[in-house]
Amino acid sequence: MKVVFWVALLGCVYSYAIYPALLKLVPPRRRPSDARGIESLLSVTLIIACRNEAARLRHKLDNALALDYPGIEILVASDASDDGSDDVVRGYAASGVRLVRSPERRGKEFAQGLAISAAKGEVLVFSDAGTDLPADSIRTMVENLADPGVGAVSSEDQFVSEDGRVAGEGAYVKYEMWLRRLESQRAGLVGMSGSFFGVRRSVLGEWNAAIPSDFACALHAVRAGTRAVADARVLGIYRDIKDPAKEFARKVRTALRGMTAVAVMREVLNPFRYGLFAFQVWGHKVMRWLVPWFMIPLLVTSLWLAHAHAIYAIVLAAQCAGYGAALLGQVVPASRKSAVVRLAYFFVQVNIALGQAGIQYLQGRRIVTWEPSAR
């Protein structure tokens, strides 16, 4: 029981604490001192993924046309939208916006693949219809490509509520962005922000529509001998989900798609081939997905061993307090205004979603098509 306890405890904390601590021990890469001015040399295509986005597509296209970067090609990749989205795009044809429509609904990545085939840019920038881009974001993103060792660049997420404040996931998102910076400065990002990222066209290999594009492009960069990086100056700003009940389903979908991607591209788990990058995939992805399966035996063994030593009793008390706070957050939503309750609630919710995604993956469920979350 003691062995199970310590293995479970290690499994629970590894991805969140031990893994980033180990990354900190790896010296960061230095950025070239001449990493400026390249934006005038690279052409850019902005690919906007769209599935029934008529309500907010005009705002997105106005935002895209206001970007401060010369000669951006703007393509809207429509996943067989049937709500008038395509007509909205056609209305911007005079501004140079082009529609690339999938003849049938086959998922975000399939539509993006069609747009890649139609794109002319040396740099392909991907964004979602619900994400606002600051005017200088593309220029700053491309600036990173002055480093020949950089093959892809990710934005950092910024959730905001209707009144402009950081939304409920704020603390967790900040942690994730911090972890991405650590990875970015070492072997590169394991996965980029799916709502806004860019990649050199020259590093893209065969496009697989079954794999999330943010993960696939990070791997394409590694395969090409480069890496994906994050830049805190490049922001993707999007609203919090209007219906919190749908947020859980989004987490399950995201995790399930990530598991599918790693299974398909499982070579990235081989440290003899990918070195530090493989270590990062294990630490950030695989060990994170296993946390819910460590939480269960940790609670059971803590209950069993609580009388044996103070350390077991302390760990049990911490778990009871955390689960109690999460339960309070579920039963009394207003209690989530407390940072402690909000974090406990979010942590438990995330791991329940990961557990459910793991079960669905083992049952053979796979997700290709997608419906954007209402924000």
C-alpha positions in Angstrom: 0.0 0.0 0.0 2.9 2.4 0.8 4.5 1.7 -2.6 1.1 2.4 -4.4 0.7 5.6 -2.3 4.1 7.0 -3.3 3.7 6.0 -7.0 0.3 7.6 -7.1 1.5 10.7 -5.4 4.4 11.0 -7.8 2.0 10.5 -10.7 -0.3 13.2 -9.5 2.4 15.9 -9.1 4.8 14.9 -11.8 3.3 16.7 -14.8 2.3 19.8 -12.8 5.4 20.3 -10.7 8.2 17.9 -11.2 8.3 18.0 -15.0 8.6 21.9 -15.1 11.2 21.8 -12.4 13.3 19.4 -14.4 12.8 21.6 -17.5 14.2 24.5 -15.5 17.4 22.5 -15.1 17.9 22.5 -18.9 19.7 25.6 -20.1 17.4 27.7 -22.3 18.3 28.5 -25.9 19.4 32.0 -26.7 17.5 34.1 -29.2 19.6 35.4 -32.1 20.5 39.1 -31.6 19.5 40.0 -35.2 16.0 38.6 -35.0 14.3 41.6 -36.5 13.4 42.9 -40.0 12.5 39.6 -41.6 8.8 40.4 -41.9 9.5 42.2 -45.2 11.0 39.1 -46.7 8.2 36.6 -45.9 4.7 36.5 -47.4 1.9 35.4 -45.1 -1.4 33.6 -45.6 -3.9 33.9 -42.8 -6.2 30.8 -42.7 -9.4 31.3 -40.7 -11.2 28.0 -39.8 -15.0 28.4 -40.0 -17.9 26.2 -39.2 -21.3 28.0 -39.0 -19.8 31.3 -37.8 -22.1 33.8 -39.6 -22.8 35.6 -36.3 -19.2 36.6 -35.7 -17.4 36.2 -39.0 -17.8 39.9 -40.0 -16.1 41.0 -36.9 -13.3 38.4 -37.5 -12.7 39.5 -41.1 -12.7 43.2 -40.1 -10.2 42.3 -37.4 -8.0 40.4 -40.0 -8.2 43.3 -42.5 -6.9 45.7 -39.8 -3.7 43.7 -39.2 -0.5 45.7 -39.6 1.3 43.5 -42.1 1.9 44.1 -45.8 0.2 42.0 -48.4 -1.5 39.4 -46.1 -3.5 36.8 -48.1 -6.7 36.0 -46.2 -8.4 32.6 -46.7 -11.5 31.4 -44.9 -11.6 27.6 -44.6 -15.3 26.7 -44.4 -16.1 23.2 -43.1 -19.3 22.9 -45.2 -21.0 25.8 -43.3 -24.7 25.9 -43.9 -25.7 29.0 -41.9 -24.8 31.7 -44.4 -21.1 32.0 -43.3 -19.9 31.4 -46.9 -22.1 34.3 -48.1 -20.5 36.6 -45.5 -17.0 35.7 -46.8 -18.1 36.3 -50.4 -19.2 39.7 -49.3 -15.5 40.5 -48.5 -14.2 39.4 -51.9 -13.5 43.0 -53.0 -11.2 43.3 -50.0 -9.2 40.3 -51.2 -10.7 37.7 -48.8 -11.1 34.3 -50.5 -13.4 31.4 -49.5 -12.1 27.8 -49.5 -15.1 25.5 -48.9 -15.1 21.9 -48.1 -17.8 20.2 -50.2 -18.9 18.1 -47.1 -18.4 18.4 -43.4 -15.1 16.6 -42.7 -13.6 18.6 -39.8 -11.5 21.6 -39.1 -8.2 20.0 -40.2 -9.6 18.8 -43.5 -10.8 22.3 -44.3 -7.4 23.8 -43.3 -5.7 21.3 -45.6 -7.8 22.5 -48.5 -6.8 26.1 -47.6 -3.1 25.1 -47.4 -3.3 23.8 -51.0 -4.7 27.1 -52.1 -2.4 29.3 -50.1 0.5 31.3 -51.6 2.3 32.5 -48.4 5.7 31.3 -47.2 4.2 31.5 -43.7 0.8 30.0 -42.9 -1.0 31.5 -40.0 -4.0 29.7 -38.6 -6.7 31.3 -36.5 -10.3 30.6 -35.4 -13.3 32.9 -36.1 -13.8 33.6 -32.4 -10.2 34.9 -31.8 -9.3 38.6 -32.0 -5.7 39.4 -33.1 -4.0 42.6 -32.0 -2.9 44.7 -35.0 0.8 44.0 -34.6 0.4 40.2 -33.9 1.4 38.9 -37.3 4.4 41.2 -37.6 5.6 40.1 -34.1 4.9 36.4 -34.9 6.9 36.5 -38.1 9.7 38.3 -36.4 10.5 35.1 -34.5 11.2 33.4 -37.9 14.4 35.4 -38.2 15.8 32.5 -36.2 16.4 29.7 -38.8 15.9 27.2 -36.0 12.3 28.3 -35.5 9.8 26.5 -37.7 6.5 27.5 -36.0 5.2 30.2 -33.6 2.3 30.1 -31.2 0.4 32.8 -29.6 -0.5 32.9 -25.9 -4.2 32.6 -24.9 -6.0 35.4 -23.2 -9.5 34.5 -22.0 -11.8 37.5 -21.3 -15.3 37.7 -20.0 -18.0 40.0 -21.4 -16.9 42.9 -19.2 -13.2 42.4 -20.3 -11.9 40.7 -17.2 -9.8 37.6 -17.2 -12.3 34.7 -17.2 -12.6 31.7 -14.8 -9.7 29.7 -16.3 -7.3 32.6 -15.9 -5.0 31.1 -13.3 -4.8 27.7 -15.1 -4.2 29.4 -18.5 -1.4 31.5 -17.0 0.2 28.3 -15.7 -0.1 26.7 -19.1 1.4 29.7 -20.8 4.3 29.7 -18.3 4.9 26.0 -19.0 4.8 26.6 -22.7 7.5 29.3 -22.4 9.7 26.8 -20.6 9.2 24.3 -23.4 9.6 26.9 -26.0 13.0 27.9 -24.7 14.2 24.2 -24.7 13.2 21.6 -27.3 10.1 23.6 -28.4 6.4 23.5 -27.8 4.7 20.1 -27.6 1.5 21.8 -28.9 0.6 25.3 -29.9 -2.5 27.4 -29.2 -5.0 26.1 -31.7 -6.8 29.5 -32.0 -3.7 31.3 -33.3 -0.4 30.0 -34.5 1.9 30.2 -37.5 4.2 27.8 -39.3 6.7 28.0 -42.2 5.2 26.3 -45.2 8.6 24.7 -45.9 8.5 22.6 -42.8 5.0 21.1 -43.4 5.0 17.4 -44.4 2.0 15.3 -45.4 -1.1 16.9 -43.9 -3.2 14.4 -41.8 -6.7 15.7 -41.2 -7.1 13.3 -38.3 -4.5 15.1 -36.2 -5.1 18.4 -34.4 -3.3 21.0 -36.5 -1.7 22.8 -33.5 0.0 19.5 -32.4 0.8 18.4 -36.0 2.5 21.7 -36.9 4.7 21.6 -33.8 5.7 18.0 -34.8 6.3 19.0 -38.4 8.7 21.7 -37.1 10.6 19.2 -35.0 10.8 16.7 -37.9 12.3 19.4 -40.1 15.0 20.0 -37.6 13.5 23.2 -36.2 11.2 23.8 -33.2 7.9 25.6 -32.3 8.2 28.5 -30.0 5.8 30.7 -28.0 5.9 34.5 -27.9 4.3 36.3 -25.0 3.9 39.4 -27.1 1.6 37.5 -29.6 -1.8 37.2 -28.1 -4.9 35.4 -29.2 -7.9 37.0 -27.4 -11.1 35.2 -27.1 -14.3 35.3 -25.0 -15.1 32.8 -22.3 -17.6 30.1 -23.3 -21.2 31.4 -22.7 -22.5 28.1 -21.5 -20.2 26.7 -18.8 -21.9 23.3 -19.0 -20.4 23.0 -22.5 -16.9 23.7 -21.3 -16.6 20.2 -19.9 -17.5 18.6 -23.2 -14.9 20.8 -24.9 -12.2 19.6 -22.5 -13.2 15.9 -23.2 -13.0 16.5 -27.0 -9.7 18.3 -26.7 -8.1 15.6 -24.6 -9.5 12.8 -26.8 -8.1 14.5 -30.0 -4.7 14.9 -28.3 -4.6 11.2 -27.3 -5.5 10.3 -30.9 -2.7 12.5 -32.2 0.0 11.0 -30.0 -1.2 7.5 -30.8 -0.9 8.2 -34.6 2.4 10.0 -34.2 3.7 7.8 -31.4 7.3 8.1 -32.8 7.5 11.4 -30.8 7.6 9.3 -27.6 11.0 7.8 -28.6 13.7 9.7 -26.8 16.4 8.0 -28.9 15.0 9.8 -32.0 13.5 13.0 -30.6 15.6 13.5 -27.4 14.4 16.3 -25.1 11.3 16.8 -27.2 10.2 13.2 -26.5 10.7 13.9 -22.8 8.5 16.9 -23.1 5.7 15.0 -24.8 5.8 12.4 -22.0 5.8 15.0 -19.3 3.3 17.5 -20.7 0.9 15.2 -22.5 1.0 11.5 -21.4 1.7 12.0 -17.7 -1.0 14.7 -17.6 -3.6 12.4 -19.1 -2.7 9.8 -16.5 -3.3 12.0 -13.5 -7.0 11.0 -12.9 -5.8 7.4 -12.8 -3.3 8.3 -10.1 -5.8 10.3 -8.1 -8.0 7.3 -7.4 -5.4 5.0 -5.8 -3.9 8.0 -4.0 -7.2 8.7 -2.2 -7.7 5.0 -1.4 -4.2 4.4 0.0 -4.3 7.7 1.9 -7.5 6.5 3.7 -5.8 3.1 4.4 -2.6 4.6 5.7 -3.8 7.7 7.5 -3.2 6.2 10.9 0.3 4.9 10.1 2.1 8.2 9.8 1.4 12.0 9.8 2.5 12.4 6.1 -0.4 10.1 5.0 -2.8 11.9 7.2 -1.7 15.3 5.8 -2.0 14.1 2.2 -5.5 12.7 3.0 -6.5 16.0 4.6 -5.3 18.0 1.6 -7.3 15.8 -0.7 -10.4 16.1 1.4 -10.1 19.9 1.5 -9.5 20.0 -2.3 -12.4 17.7 -3.2 -14.6 19.5 -0.6 -13.8 22.9 -2.3 -14.5 21.4 -5.7 -17.9 20.1 -4.5 -18.8 23.4 -3.1 -17.9 25.0 -6.4 -20.2 22.6 -8.2 -23.2 22.9 -5.7 -22.8 26.7 -5.1 -21.5 28.3 -8.3 -21.2 31.7 -6.6 -18.5 30.2 -4.4 -16.2 30.0 -7.4 -15.5 33.7 -6.8 -13.0 32.4 -4.2 -9.7 31.7 -5.9 -9.2 28.5 -3.8 -12.6 27.1 -4.7 -12.2 28.1 -8.3 -8.9 26.4 -8.7 -10.0 23.2 -6.9 -13.2 23.1 -8.9 -11.3 23.6 -12.2 -8.6 21.0 -11.3 -11.1 18.3 -10.5 -13.2 19.1 -13.5 -10.2 18.9 -15.8 -9.2 15.5 -14.5 -12.7 14.1 -14.7 -12.7 15.2 -18.3 -9.3 13.6 -18.9 -10.5 10.4 -17.3 -13.6 10.4 -19.5 -11.5 11.1 -22.6 -9.2 8.2 -21.7 -12.2 5.8 -21.4 -13.7 7.0 -24.7 -10.3 6.5 -26.4 -10.0 3.0 -25.2 -13.6 2.3 -26.3 -12.5 3.4 -29.8 -14.2 6.8 -30.1 -12.4 9.3 -32.3 -13.4 12.9 -33.1 -12.8 14.5 -36.5 -15.6 17.0 -37.0 -16.1 19.9 -34.7 -18.6 22.6 -33.7 -17.1 25.8 -32.4 -18.0 26.7 -28.8 -20.4 29.7 -28.4 -18.5 32.6 -26.8 
